[in-house]
């Protein structure tokens, strides 16, 4: 049993050492920035929903998603991590498409002579922007 304890102890020491080495690299800090940017989408959505007293997806949510996704994709490329890269490529396509749908709806509304929803809000929030 003592041999097994020594094995796990040395494995954990190596693991901790590797984590501490990562913290000193610029890539670690870029990845942390990318995750922070991506996390801001949830903070902003929460703030807007609390202000309106209902669940709301503001357009800035999609911009934070897109910017965070692109930054995470770059991070994945720099790390040569295909899992991160593939996950973020698909996600950024979806974020871009959502923004396209929002802006296309606004353009159709203007063309029809209707008051276009405020560009700061997505379709889920257009009723609140008119109030």
MOURCOR-V548336 format. One record per run of one state. SS is the DSSP state (H for helix, E for strand, C for the rest). FROM is the first residue (numbers start at 1). LEN is the number of residues. If there is no record, write none. Layout:
# MOURCOR-V548336
SS_FROM_LEN / SS_FROM_LEN
This chain:
# MOURCOR-V548336
C_1_1 / H_2_22 / C_24_2 / H_26_27 / C_53_5 / E_58_1 / H_59_21 / C_80_2 / H_82_30 / C_112_9 / E_121_1 / C_122_1 / H_123_8 / C_131_1
